[in-house]
Amino acid sequence: GAMLVEPTETEGKRTLDIFIDALRGLVQKARDGEGEILRNAPYLTPRRRLDETGAARHPVLRWTPDQSKAAE
């Protein structure tokens, strides 16, 4: 996937340099064979990465009738 980064004018050069160093570190980990840790990211968020392939191959669909219309 792609990542879009749009720093604002309020970000200083030092902050942008730190961010760039962090991105370069991630690229280096991926090149050194440590990319597996990146493959299942994010780790510290309330939700994990969705398994889009599994969802497409084994969809779970539910339908329940609208109770207000069922009484008519």
PQR file with spaces between the fields and no chain letter, atoms N, CA, C, O and H, PARSE charges and radii, in Angstrom:
ATOM       1  N    GLY     1       0.800   -1.172    0.000 -0.4000 1.5000
ATOM       2  CA   GLY     1       0.000    0.000    0.000 -0.0000 2.0000
ATOM       3  C    GLY     1       0.858    1.257    0.000  0.5500 1.7000
ATOM       4  O    GLY     1       2.058    1.216    0.273 -0.5500 1.4000
ATOM       5  N    ALA     2       0.238    2.326   -0.301 -0.4000 1.5000
ATOM       6  CA   ALA     2       0.936    3.606   -0.359 -0.0000 2.0000
ATOM       7  C    ALA     2       0.684    4.398    0.911  0.5500 1.7000
ATOM       8  O    ALA     2      -0.309    4.188    1.607 -0.5500 1.4000
ATOM       9  H    ALA     2      -0.737    2.359   -0.522  0.4000 1.0000
ATOM      10  N    MET     3       1.591    5.300    1.195 -0.4000 1.5000
ATOM      11  CA   MET     3       1.439    6.175    2.342 -0.0000 2.0000
ATOM      12  C    MET     3       1.570    7.610    1.864  0.5500 1.7000
ATOM      13  O    MET     3       2.542    7.977    1.204 -0.5500 1.4000
ATOM      14  H    MET     3       2.397    5.470    0.630  0.4000 1.0000
ATOM      15  N    LEU     4       0.579    8.411    2.207 -0.4000 1.5000
ATOM      16  CA   LEU     4       0.592    9.809    1.833 -0.0000 2.0000
ATOM      17  C    LEU     4       0.993   10.626    3.048  0.5500 1.7000
ATOM      18  O    LEU     4       0.386   10.506    4.112 -0.5500 1.4000
ATOM      19  H    LEU     4      -0.211    8.113    2.743  0.4000 1.0000
ATOM      20  N    VAL     5       2.008   11.452    2.890 -0.4000 1.5000
ATOM      21  CA   VAL     5       2.487   12.296    3.975 -0.0000 2.0000
ATOM      22  C    VAL     5       2.429   13.741    3.500  0.5500 1.7000
ATOM      23  O    VAL     5       2.995   14.093    2.465 -0.5500 1.4000
ATOM      24  H    VAL     5       2.501   11.550    2.025  0.4000 1.0000
ATOM      25  N    GLU     6       1.738   14.567    4.272 -0.4000 1.5000
ATOM      26  CA   GLU     6       1.627   15.978    3.928 -0.0000 2.0000
ATOM      27  C    GLU     6       2.014   16.834    5.123  0.5500 1.7000
ATOM      28  O    GLU     6       1.141   17.279    5.868 -0.5500 1.4000
ATOM      29  H    GLU     6       1.278   14.280    5.113  0.4000 1.0000
ATOM      30  N    PRO     7       3.298   17.072    5.320 -0.5600 1.5000
ATOM      31  CA   PRO     7       3.687   17.935    6.441  0.2800 2.0000
ATOM      32  C    PRO     7       3.211   19.361    6.190  0.5500 1.7000
ATOM      33  O    PRO     7       3.156   19.820    5.049 -0.5500 1.4000
ATOM      34  N    THR     8       2.874   20.040    7.253 -0.4000 1.5000
ATOM      35  CA   THR     8       2.398   21.414    7.114 -0.0000 2.0000
ATOM      36  C    THR     8       3.566   22.384    7.214  0.5500 1.7000
ATOM      37  O    THR     8       4.695   22.003    7.523 -0.5500 1.4000
ATOM      38  H    THR     8       2.918   19.667    8.180  0.4000 1.0000
ATOM      39  N    GLU     9       3.265   23.624    6.948 -0.4000 1.5000
ATOM      40  CA   GLU     9       4.306   24.657    7.006 -0.0000 2.0000
ATOM      41  C    GLU     9       4.803   24.866    8.433  0.5500 1.7000
ATOM      42  O    GLU     9       5.879   25.428    8.638 -0.5500 1.4000
ATOM      43  H    GLU     9       2.348   23.933    6.697  0.4000 1.0000
ATOM      44  N    THR    10       4.031   24.418    9.419 -0.4000 1.5000
ATOM      45  CA   THR    10       4.413   24.638   10.810 -0.0000 2.0000
ATOM      46  C    THR    10       5.458   23.648   11.305  0.5500 1.7000
ATOM      47  O    THR    10       6.040   23.847   12.371 -0.5500 1.4000
ATOM      48  H    THR    10       3.157   23.961    9.253  0.4000 1.0000
ATOM      49  N    GLU    11       5.703   22.588   10.546 -0.4000 1.5000
ATOM      50  CA   GLU    11       6.720   21.616   10.944 -0.0000 2.0000
ATOM      51  C    GLU    11       8.092   22.181   10.635  0.5500 1.7000
ATOM      52  O    GLU    11       8.348   22.675    9.537 -0.5500 1.4000
ATOM      53  H    GLU    11       5.230   22.426    9.680  0.4000 1.0000
ATOM      54  N    GLY    12       8.967   22.099   11.620 -0.4000 1.5000
ATOM      55  CA   GLY    12      10.321   22.603   11.436 -0.0000 2.0000
ATOM      56  C    GLY    12      11.216   21.594   10.750  0.5500 1.7000
ATOM      57  O    GLY    12      10.853   20.425   10.621 -0.5500 1.4000
ATOM      58  H    GLY    12       8.760   21.697   12.512  0.4000 1.0000
ATOM      59  N    LYS    13      12.365   22.027   10.316 -0.4000 1.5000
ATOM      60  CA   LYS    13      13.314   21.158    9.627 -0.0000 2.0000
ATOM      61  C    LYS    13      13.749   20.013   10.530  0.5500 1.7000
ATOM      62  O    LYS    13      13.886   18.879   10.072 -0.5500 1.4000
ATOM      63  H    LYS    13      12.660   22.977   10.421  0.4000 1.0000
ATOM      64  N    ARG    14      13.967   20.299   11.805 -0.4000 1.5000
ATOM      65  CA   ARG    14      14.406   19.256   12.742 -0.0000 2.0000
ATOM      66  C    ARG    14      13.351   18.142   12.847  0.5500 1.7000
ATOM      67  O    ARG    14      13.698   16.961   12.831 -0.5500 1.4000
ATOM      68  H    ARG    14      13.856   21.221   12.178  0.4000 1.0000
ATOM      69  N    THR    15      12.078   18.512   12.954 -0.4000 1.5000
ATOM      70  CA   THR    15      10.996   17.527   13.043 -0.0000 2.0000
ATOM      71  C    THR    15      10.920   16.692   11.772  0.5500 1.7000
ATOM      72  O    THR    15      10.754   15.474   11.836 -0.5500 1.4000
ATOM      73  H    THR    15      11.796   19.471   12.967  0.4000 1.0000
ATOM      74  N    LEU    16      11.039   17.335   10.628 -0.4000 1.5000
ATOM      75  CA   LEU    16      10.995   16.615    9.354 -0.0000 2.0000
ATOM      76  C    LEU    16      12.192   15.684    9.211  0.5500 1.7000
ATOM      77  O    LEU    16      12.053   14.576    8.691 -0.5500 1.4000
ATOM      78  H    LEU    16      11.174   18.325   10.576  0.4000 1.0000
ATOM      79  N    ASP    17      13.378   16.120    9.668 -0.4000 1.5000
ATOM      80  CA   ASP    17      14.559   15.260    9.613 -0.0000 2.0000
ATOM      81  C    ASP    17      14.389   14.022   10.482  0.5500 1.7000
ATOM      82  O    ASP    17      14.805   12.932   10.091 -0.5500 1.4000
ATOM      83  H    ASP    17      13.491   17.019   10.090  0.4000 1.0000
ATOM      84  N    ILE    18      13.784   14.175   11.656 -0.4000 1.5000
ATOM      85  CA   ILE    18      13.528   13.029   12.532 -0.0000 2.0000
ATOM      86  C    ILE    18      12.563   12.059   11.863  0.5500 1.7000
ATOM      87  O    ILE    18      12.759   10.845   11.915 -0.5500 1.4000
ATOM      88  H    ILE    18      13.446   15.060   11.974  0.4000 1.0000
ATOM      89  N    PHE    19      11.527   12.595   11.239 -0.4000 1.5000
ATOM      90  CA   PHE    19      10.553   11.760   10.540 -0.0000 2.0000
ATOM      91  C    PHE    19      11.212   11.002    9.387  0.5500 1.7000
ATOM      92  O    PHE    19      10.967    9.809    9.206 -0.5500 1.4000
ATOM      93  H    PHE    19      11.368   13.581   11.197  0.4000 1.0000
ATOM      94  N    ILE    20      12.033   11.683    8.620 -0.4000 1.5000
ATOM      95  CA   ILE    20      12.723   11.041    7.498 -0.0000 2.0000
ATOM      96  C    ILE    20      13.658    9.948    7.995  0.5500 1.7000
ATOM      97  O    ILE    20      13.743    8.880    7.389 -0.5500 1.4000
ATOM      98  H    ILE    20      12.232   12.652    8.767  0.4000 1.0000
ATOM      99  N    ASP    21      14.360   10.206    9.094 -0.4000 1.5000
ATOM     100  CA   ASP    21      15.238    9.178    9.664 -0.0000 2.0000
ATOM     101  C    ASP    21      14.442    7.945   10.095  0.5500 1.7000
ATOM     102  O    ASP    21      14.892    6.813    9.918 -0.5500 1.4000
ATOM     103  H    ASP    21      14.292   11.073    9.587  0.4000 1.0000
ATOM     104  N    ALA    22      13.264    8.174   10.658 -0.4000 1.5000
ATOM     105  CA   ALA    22      12.411    7.054   11.065 -0.0000 2.0000
ATOM     106  C    ALA    22      11.982    6.233    9.847  0.5500 1.7000
ATOM     107  O    ALA    22      12.018    5.004    9.888 -0.5500 1.4000
ATOM     108  H    ALA    22      12.898    9.093   10.802  0.4000 1.0000
ATOM     109  N    LEU    23      11.579    6.898    8.773 -0.4000 1.5000
ATOM     110  CA   LEU    23      11.185    6.186    7.555 -0.0000 2.0000
ATOM     111  C    LEU    23      12.365    5.429    6.954  0.5500 1.7000
ATOM     112  O    LEU    23      12.208    4.298    6.494 -0.5500 1.4000
ATOM     113  H    LEU    23      11.550    7.898    8.740  0.4000 1.0000
ATOM     114  N    ARG    24      13.532    6.041    6.954 -0.4000 1.5000
ATOM     115  CA   ARG    24      14.721    5.355    6.433 -0.0000 2.0000
ATOM     116  C    ARG    24      15.054    4.125    7.274  0.5500 1.7000
ATOM     117  O    ARG    24      15.487    3.104    6.740 -0.5500 1.4000
ATOM     118  H    ARG    24      13.660    6.960    7.327  0.4000 1.0000
ATOM     119  N    GLY    25      14.854    4.222    8.590 -0.4000 1.5000
ATOM     120  CA   GLY    25      15.079    3.074    9.460 -0.0000 2.0000
ATOM     121  C    GLY    25      14.142    1.924    9.133  0.5500 1.7000
ATOM     122  O    GLY    25      14.550    0.763    9.149 -0.5500 1.4000
ATOM     123  H    GLY    25      14.503    5.052    9.024  0.4000 1.0000
ATOM     124  N    LEU    26      12.870    2.247    8.832 -0.4000 1.5000
ATOM     125  CA   LEU    26      11.916    1.205    8.452 -0.0000 2.0000
ATOM     126  C    LEU    26      12.303    0.549    7.133  0.5500 1.7000
ATOM     127  O    LEU    26      12.190   -0.668    6.983 -0.5500 1.4000
ATOM     128  H    LEU    26      12.539    3.190    8.820  0.4000 1.0000
ATOM     129  N    VAL    27      12.757    1.352    6.181 -0.4000 1.5000
ATOM     130  CA   VAL    27      13.196    0.806    4.893 -0.0000 2.0000
ATOM     131  C    VAL    27      14.395   -0.119    5.099  0.5500 1.7000
ATOM     132  O    VAL    27      14.469   -1.186    4.488 -0.5500 1.4000
ATOM     133  H    VAL    27      12.849    2.340    6.303  0.4000 1.0000
ATOM     134  N    GLN    28      15.329    0.285    5.955 -0.4000 1.5000
ATOM     135  CA   GLN    28      16.513   -0.534    6.214 -0.0000 2.0000
ATOM     136  C    GLN    28      16.134   -1.856    6.866  0.5500 1.7000
ATOM     137  O    GLN    28      16.699   -2.895    6.525 -0.5500 1.4000
ATOM     138  H    GLN    28      15.269    1.152    6.451  0.4000 1.0000
ATOM     139  N    LYS    29      15.177   -1.833    7.806 -0.4000 1.5000
ATOM     140  CA   LYS    29      14.721   -3.080    8.429 -0.0000 2.0000
ATOM     141  C    LYS    29      14.127   -4.019    7.383  0.5500 1.7000
ATOM     142  O    LYS    29      14.373   -5.225    7.402 -0.5500 1.4000
ATOM     143  H    LYS    29      14.718   -0.989    8.083  0.4000 1.0000
ATOM     144  N    ALA    30      13.350   -3.454    6.479 -0.4000 1.5000
ATOM     145  CA   ALA    30      12.747   -4.276    5.428 -0.0000 2.0000
ATOM     146  C    ALA    30      13.816   -4.878    4.537  0.5500 1.7000
ATOM     147  O    ALA    30      13.701   -6.038    4.141 -0.5500 1.4000
ATOM     148  H    ALA    30      13.150   -2.474    6.463  0.4000 1.0000
ATOM     149  N    ARG    31      14.837   -4.130    4.218 -0.4000 1.5000
ATOM     150  CA   ARG    31      15.920   -4.640    3.363 -0.0000 2.0000
ATOM     151  C    ARG    31      16.788   -5.668    4.068  0.5500 1.7000
ATOM     152  O    ARG    31      17.334   -6.563    3.425 -0.5500 1.4000
ATOM     153  H    ARG    31      14.930   -3.188    4.540  0.4000 1.0000
ATOM     154  N    ASP    32      16.922   -5.549    5.397 -0.4000 1.5000
ATOM     155  CA   ASP    32      17.757   -6.470    6.164 -0.0000 2.0000
ATOM     156  C    ASP    32      17.046   -7.765    6.518  0.5500 1.7000
ATOM     157  O    ASP    32      17.594   -8.596    7.243 -0.5500 1.4000
ATOM     158  H    ASP    32      16.477   -4.822    5.920  0.4000 1.0000
ATOM     159  N    GLY    33      15.842   -7.944    6.019 -0.4000 1.5000
ATOM     160  CA   GLY    33      15.111   -9.169    6.287 -0.0000 2.0000
ATOM     161  C    GLY    33      14.250   -9.109    7.532  0.5500 1.7000
ATOM     162  O    GLY    33      13.685  -10.123    7.940 -0.5500 1.4000
ATOM     163  H    GLY    33      15.396   -7.269    5.430  0.4000 1.0000
ATOM     164  N    GLU    34      14.142   -7.952    8.138 -0.4000 1.5000
ATOM     165  CA   GLU    34      13.284   -7.796    9.309 -0.0000 2.0000
ATOM     166  C    GLU    34      11.913   -7.278    8.898  0.5500 1.7000
ATOM     167  O    GLU    34      11.187   -6.720    9.720 -0.5500 1.4000
ATOM     168  H    GLU    34      14.601   -7.128    7.807  0.4000 1.0000
ATOM     169  N    GLY    35      11.562   -7.456    7.655 -0.4000 1.5000
ATOM     170  CA   GLY    35      10.305   -6.929    7.133 -0.0000 2.0000
ATOM     171  C    GLY    35       9.076   -7.609    7.689  0.5500 1.7000
ATOM     172  O    GLY    35       7.974   -7.068    7.592 -0.5500 1.4000
ATOM     173  H    GLY    35      12.151   -7.910    6.986  0.4000 1.0000
ATOM     174  N    GLU    36       9.242   -8.800    8.277 -0.4000 1.5000
ATOM     175  CA   GLU    36       8.091   -9.519    8.825 -0.0000 2.0000
ATOM     176  C    GLU    36       7.400   -8.715    9.922  0.5500 1.7000
ATOM     177  O    GLU    36       6.178   -8.768   10.060 -0.5500 1.4000
ATOM     178  H    GLU    36      10.137   -9.240    8.356  0.4000 1.0000
ATOM     179  N    ILE    37       8.173   -7.979   10.691 -0.4000 1.5000
ATOM     180  CA   ILE    37       7.580   -7.155   11.747 -0.0000 2.0000
ATOM     181  C    ILE    37       6.708   -6.048   11.159  0.5500 1.7000
ATOM     182  O    ILE    37       5.775   -5.578   11.811 -0.5500 1.4000
ATOM     183  H    ILE    37       9.166   -7.936   10.578  0.4000 1.0000
ATOM     184  N    LEU    38       7.004   -5.639    9.950 -0.4000 1.5000
ATOM     185  CA   LEU    38       6.223   -4.594    9.295 -0.0000 2.0000
ATOM     186  C    LEU    38       4.982   -5.162    8.607  0.5500 1.7000
ATOM     187  O    LEU    38       3.993   -4.455    8.417 -0.5500 1.4000
ATOM     188  H    LEU    38       7.762   -6.021    9.421  0.4000 1.0000
ATOM     189  N    ARG    39       5.039   -6.424    8.240 -0.4000 1.5000
ATOM     190  CA   ARG    39       3.974   -7.035    7.446 -0.0000 2.0000
ATOM     191  C    ARG    39       2.631   -7.063    8.186  0.5500 1.7000
ATOM     192  O    ARG    39       1.584   -6.895    7.559 -0.5500 1.4000
ATOM     193  H    ARG    39       5.843   -6.999    8.394  0.4000 1.0000
ATOM     194  N    ASN    40       2.645   -7.269    9.486 -0.4000 1.5000
ATOM     195  CA   ASN    40       1.396   -7.362   10.244 -0.0000 2.0000
ATOM     196  C    ASN    40       1.084   -6.113   11.051  0.5500 1.7000
ATOM     197  O    ASN    40       0.194   -6.128   11.902 -0.5500 1.4000
ATOM     198  H    ASN    40       3.495   -7.405    9.995  0.4000 1.0000
ATOM     199  N    ALA    41       1.801   -5.044   10.793 -0.4000 1.5000
ATOM     200  CA   ALA    41       1.557   -3.785   11.510 -0.0000 2.0000
ATOM     201  C    ALA    41       0.180   -3.259   11.146  0.5500 1.7000
ATOM     202  O    ALA    41      -0.301   -3.567   10.055 -0.5500 1.4000
ATOM     203  H    ALA    41       2.524   -5.032   10.103  0.4000 1.0000
ATOM     204  N    PRO    42      -0.450   -2.522   11.952 -0.5600 1.5000
ATOM     205  CA   PRO    42      -0.047   -1.911   13.211  0.2800 2.0000
ATOM     206  C    PRO    42      -0.256   -2.855   14.397  0.5500 1.7000
ATOM     207  O    PRO    42      -1.117   -3.734   14.350 -0.5500 1.4000
ATOM     208  N    TYR    43       0.523   -2.673   15.444 -0.4000 1.5000
ATOM     209  CA   TYR    43       0.459   -3.526   16.620 -0.0000 2.0000
ATOM     210  C    TYR    43      -0.213   -2.847   17.808  0.5500 1.7000
ATOM     211  O    TYR    43      -0.899   -3.519   18.579 -0.5500 1.4000
ATOM     212  H    TYR    43       1.222   -1.959   15.482  0.4000 1.0000
ATOM     213  N    LEU    44      -0.042   -1.569   17.978 -0.4000 1.5000
ATOM     214  CA   LEU    44      -0.505   -0.880   19.179 -0.0000 2.0000
ATOM     215  C    LEU    44      -1.773   -0.079   18.958  0.5500 1.7000
ATOM     216  O    LEU    44      -2.010    0.913   19.647 -0.5500 1.4000
ATOM     217  H    LEU    44       0.515   -1.023   17.353  0.4000 1.0000
ATOM     218  N    THR    45      -2.584   -0.497   18.008 -0.4000 1.5000
ATOM     219  CA   THR    45      -3.845    0.186   17.747 -0.0000 2.0000
ATOM     220  C    THR    45      -4.994   -0.678   18.239  0.5500 1.7000
ATOM     221  O    THR    45      -4.822   -1.887   18.389 -0.5500 1.4000
ATOM     222  H    THR    45      -2.391   -1.303   17.448  0.4000 1.0000
ATOM     223  N    PRO    46      -6.155   -0.102   18.494 -0.5600 1.5000
ATOM     224  CA   PRO    46      -7.281   -0.897   18.986  0.2800 2.0000
ATOM     225  C    PRO    46      -7.724   -1.979   18.008  0.5500 1.7000
ATOM     226  O    PRO    46      -8.274   -3.000   18.422 -0.5500 1.4000
ATOM     227  N    ARG    47      -7.493   -1.768   16.739 -0.4000 1.5000
ATOM     228  CA   ARG    47      -7.901   -2.759   15.735 -0.0000 2.0000
ATOM     229  C    ARG    47      -6.686   -3.233   14.968  0.5500 1.7000
ATOM     230  O    ARG    47      -5.741   -2.479   14.738 -0.5500 1.4000
ATOM     231  H    ARG    47      -7.046   -0.939   16.403  0.4000 1.0000
ATOM     232  N    ARG    48      -6.725   -4.482   14.578 -0.4000 1.5000
ATOM     233  CA   ARG    48      -5.632   -5.063   13.807 -0.0000 2.0000
ATOM     234  C    ARG    48      -5.913   -4.875   12.320  0.5500 1.7000
ATOM     235  O    ARG    48      -6.997   -4.442   11.929 -0.5500 1.4000
ATOM     236  H    ARG    48      -7.493   -5.095   14.764  0.4000 1.0000
ATOM     237  N    ARG    49      -4.942   -5.201   11.518 -0.4000 1.5000
ATOM     238  CA   ARG    49      -5.122   -5.123   10.067 -0.0000 2.0000
ATOM     239  C    ARG    49      -6.185   -6.128    9.643  0.5500 1.7000
ATOM     240  O    ARG    49      -6.186   -7.270   10.101 -0.5500 1.4000
ATOM     241  H    ARG    49      -4.061   -5.553   11.836  0.4000 1.0000
ATOM     242  N    LEU    50      -7.079   -5.703    8.776 -0.4000 1.5000
ATOM     243  CA   LEU    50      -8.134   -6.578    8.303 -0.0000 2.0000
ATOM     244  C    LEU    50      -7.588   -7.609    7.323  0.5500 1.7000
ATOM     245  O    LEU    50      -6.698   -7.311    6.526 -0.5500 1.4000
ATOM     246  H    LEU    50      -7.078   -4.775    8.404  0.4000 1.0000
ATOM     247  N    ASP    51      -8.122   -8.809    7.389 -0.4000 1.5000
ATOM     248  CA   ASP    51      -7.759   -9.854    6.440 -0.0000 2.0000
ATOM     249  C    ASP    51      -8.712   -9.745    5.254  0.5500 1.7000
ATOM     250  O    ASP    51      -9.733  -10.432    5.202 -0.5500 1.4000
ATOM     251  H    ASP    51      -8.845   -9.051    8.036  0.4000 1.0000
ATOM     252  N    GLU    52      -8.376   -8.888    4.315 -0.4000 1.5000
ATOM     253  CA   GLU    52      -9.265   -8.614    3.183 -0.0000 2.0000
ATOM     254  C    GLU    52      -9.434   -9.833    2.287  0.5500 1.7000
ATOM     255  O    GLU    52     -10.520  -10.059    1.752 -0.5500 1.4000
ATOM     256  H    GLU    52      -7.547   -8.331    4.357  0.4000 1.0000
ATOM     257  N    THR    53      -8.374  -10.622    2.114 -0.4000 1.5000
ATOM     258  CA   THR    53      -8.471  -11.821    1.281 -0.0000 2.0000
ATOM     259  C    THR    53      -9.407  -12.831    1.922  0.5500 1.7000
ATOM     260  O    THR    53     -10.270  -13.396    1.250 -0.5500 1.4000
ATOM     261  H    THR    53      -7.492  -10.439    2.549  0.4000 1.0000
ATOM     262  N    GLY    54      -9.240  -13.059    3.218 -0.4000 1.5000
ATOM     263  CA   GLY    54     -10.122  -13.989    3.924 -0.0000 2.0000
ATOM     264  C    GLY    54     -11.569  -13.530    3.899  0.5500 1.7000
ATOM     265  O    GLY    54     -12.482  -14.342    3.744 -0.5500 1.4000
ATOM     266  H    GLY    54      -8.539  -12.600    3.763  0.4000 1.0000
ATOM     267  N    ALA    55     -11.778  -12.235    4.050 -0.4000 1.5000
ATOM     268  CA   ALA    55     -13.139  -11.700    4.016 -0.0000 2.0000
ATOM     269  C    ALA    55     -13.765  -11.867    2.637  0.5500 1.7000
ATOM     270  O    ALA    55     -14.963  -12.128    2.529 -0.5500 1.4000
ATOM     271  H    ALA    55     -11.037  -11.575    4.175  0.4000 1.0000
ATOM     272  N    ALA    56     -12.976  -11.720    1.596 -0.4000 1.5000
ATOM     273  CA   ALA    56     -13.500  -11.885    0.237 -0.0000 2.0000
ATOM     274  C    ALA    56     -13.788  -13.354   -0.068  0.5500 1.7000
ATOM     275  O    ALA    56     -14.763  -13.665   -0.752 -0.5500 1.4000
ATOM     276  H    ALA    56     -12.002  -11.508    1.683  0.4000 1.0000
ATOM     277  N    ARG    57     -12.950  -14.253    0.434 -0.4000 1.5000
ATOM     278  CA   ARG    57     -13.136  -15.685    0.156 -0.0000 2.0000
ATOM     279  C    ARG    57     -14.201  -16.326    1.034  0.5500 1.7000
ATOM     280  O    ARG    57     -14.871  -17.266    0.607 -0.5500 1.4000
ATOM     281  H    ARG    57     -12.157  -13.999    0.989  0.4000 1.0000
ATOM     282  N    HIS    58     -14.365  -15.828    2.254 -0.4000 1.5000
ATOM     283  CA   HIS    58     -15.323  -16.400    3.195 -0.0000 2.0000
ATOM     284  C    HIS    58     -16.164  -15.292    3.829  0.5500 1.7000
ATOM     285  O    HIS    58     -16.026  -15.006    5.018 -0.5500 1.4000
ATOM     286  H    HIS    58     -13.821  -15.064    2.601  0.4000 1.0000
ATOM     287  N    PRO    59     -17.034  -14.668    3.032 -0.5600 1.5000
ATOM     288  CA   PRO    59     -17.817  -13.563    3.587  0.2800 2.0000
ATOM     289  C    PRO    59     -18.829  -14.070    4.621  0.5500 1.7000
ATOM     290  O    PRO    59     -19.395  -15.153    4.474 -0.5500 1.4000
ATOM     291  N    VAL    60     -19.038  -13.291    5.635 -0.4000 1.5000
ATOM     292  CA   VAL    60     -20.056  -13.574    6.652 -0.0000 2.0000
ATOM     293  C    VAL    60     -21.134  -12.512    6.480  0.5500 1.7000
ATOM     294  O    VAL    60     -20.948  -11.344    6.823 -0.5500 1.4000
ATOM     295  H    VAL    60     -18.578  -12.411    5.754  0.4000 1.0000
ATOM     296  N    LEU    61     -22.251  -12.948    5.943 -0.4000 1.5000
ATOM     297  CA   LEU    61     -23.346  -12.029    5.656 -0.0000 2.0000
ATOM     298  C    LEU    61     -24.520  -12.359    6.560  0.5500 1.7000
ATOM     299  O    LEU    61     -24.885  -13.525    6.712 -0.5500 1.4000
ATOM     300  H    LEU    61     -22.401  -13.896    5.665  0.4000 1.0000
ATOM     301  N    ARG    62     -25.099  -11.352    7.150 -0.4000 1.5000
ATOM     302  CA   ARG    62     -26.254  -11.546    8.022 -0.0000 2.0000
ATOM     303  C    ARG    62     -27.359  -10.590    7.614  0.5500 1.7000
ATOM     304  O    ARG    62     -27.110   -9.432    7.279 -0.5500 1.4000
ATOM     305  H    ARG    62     -24.803  -10.405    7.026  0.4000 1.0000
ATOM     306  N    TRP    63     -28.580  -11.094    7.647 -0.4000 1.5000
ATOM     307  CA   TRP    63     -29.732  -10.258    7.376 -0.0000 2.0000
ATOM     308  C    TRP    63     -30.779  -10.563    8.433  0.5500 1.7000
ATOM     309  O    TRP    63     -31.084  -11.725    8.703 -0.5500 1.4000
ATOM     310  H    TRP    63     -28.783  -12.035    7.918  0.4000 1.0000
ATOM     311  N    THR    64     -31.314   -9.540    9.015 -0.4000 1.5000
ATOM     312  CA   THR    64     -32.409   -9.709    9.958 -0.0000 2.0000
ATOM     313  C    THR    64     -33.542   -8.810    9.505  0.5500 1.7000
ATOM     314  O    THR    64     -33.310   -7.662    9.126 -0.5500 1.4000
ATOM     315  H    THR    64     -31.067   -8.596    8.797  0.4000 1.0000
ATOM     316  N    PRO    65     -34.762   -9.315    9.541 -0.5600 1.5000
ATOM     317  CA   PRO    65     -35.884   -8.488    9.097  0.2800 2.0000
ATOM     318  C    PRO    65     -36.075   -7.309   10.028  0.5500 1.7000
ATOM     319  O    PRO    65     -35.796   -7.384   11.225 -0.5500 1.4000
ATOM     320  N    ASP    66     -36.544   -6.242    9.465 -0.4000 1.5000
ATOM     321  CA   ASP    66     -36.847   -5.038   10.230 -0.0000 2.0000
ATOM     322  C    ASP    66     -38.064   -5.331   11.100  0.5500 1.7000
ATOM     323  O    ASP    66     -39.143   -5.606   10.575 -0.5500 1.4000
ATOM     324  H    ASP    66     -36.770   -6.181    8.493  0.4000 1.0000
ATOM     325  N    GLN    67     -37.908   -5.277   12.415 -0.4000 1.5000
ATOM     326  CA   GLN    67     -38.976   -5.642   13.342 -0.0000 2.0000
ATOM     327  C    GLN    67     -40.207   -4.741   13.212  0.5500 1.7000
ATOM     328  O    GLN    67     -41.327   -5.199   13.440 -0.5500 1.4000
ATOM     329  H    GLN    67     -37.031   -5.053   12.841  0.4000 1.0000
ATOM     330  N    SER    68     -40.020   -3.473   12.851 -0.4000 1.5000
ATOM     331  CA   SER    68     -41.161   -2.561   12.724 -0.0000 2.0000
ATOM     332  C    SER    68     -42.037   -2.938   11.540  0.5500 1.7000
ATOM     333  O    SER    68     -43.253   -2.754   11.597 -0.5500 1.4000
ATOM     334  H    SER    68     -39.111   -3.101   12.666  0.4000 1.0000
ATOM     335  N    LYS    69     -41.453   -3.457   10.476 -0.4000 1.5000
ATOM     336  CA   LYS    69     -42.228   -3.854    9.312 -0.0000 2.0000
ATOM     337  C    LYS    69     -42.818   -5.240    9.481  0.5500 1.7000
ATOM     338  O    LYS    69     -43.848   -5.548    8.883 -0.5500 1.4000
ATOM     339  H    LYS    69     -40.465   -3.606   10.430  0.4000 1.0000
ATOM     340  N    ALA    70     -42.179   -6.091   10.293 -0.4000 1.5000
ATOM     341  CA   ALA    70     -42.677   -7.450   10.496 -0.0000 2.0000
ATOM     342  C    ALA    70     -44.014   -7.454   11.235  0.5500 1.7000
ATOM     343  O    ALA    70     -44.799   -8.388   11.075 -0.5500 1.4000
ATOM     344  H    ALA    70     -41.342   -5.841   10.780  0.4000 1.0000
ATOM     345  N    ALA    71     -44.281   -6.436   12.033 -0.4000 1.5000
ATOM     346  CA   ALA    71     -45.528   -6.375   12.802 -0.0000 2.0000
ATOM     347  C    ALA    71     -46.732   -5.976   11.944  0.5500 1.7000
ATOM     348  O    ALA    71     -47.877   -6.157   12.358 -0.5500 1.4000
ATOM     349  H    ALA    71     -43.643   -5.677   12.163  0.4000 1.0000
ATOM     350  N    GLU    72     -46.477   -5.441   10.769 -0.4000 1.5000
ATOM     351  CA   GLU    72     -47.582   -4.968    9.896 -0.0000 2.0000
ATOM     352  C    GLU    72     -48.357   -6.083    9.296  0.5500 1.7000
ATOM     353  O    GLU    72     -49.305   -5.844    8.548 -0.5500 1.4000
ATOM     354  H    GLU    72     -45.547   -5.294   10.433  0.4000 1.0000
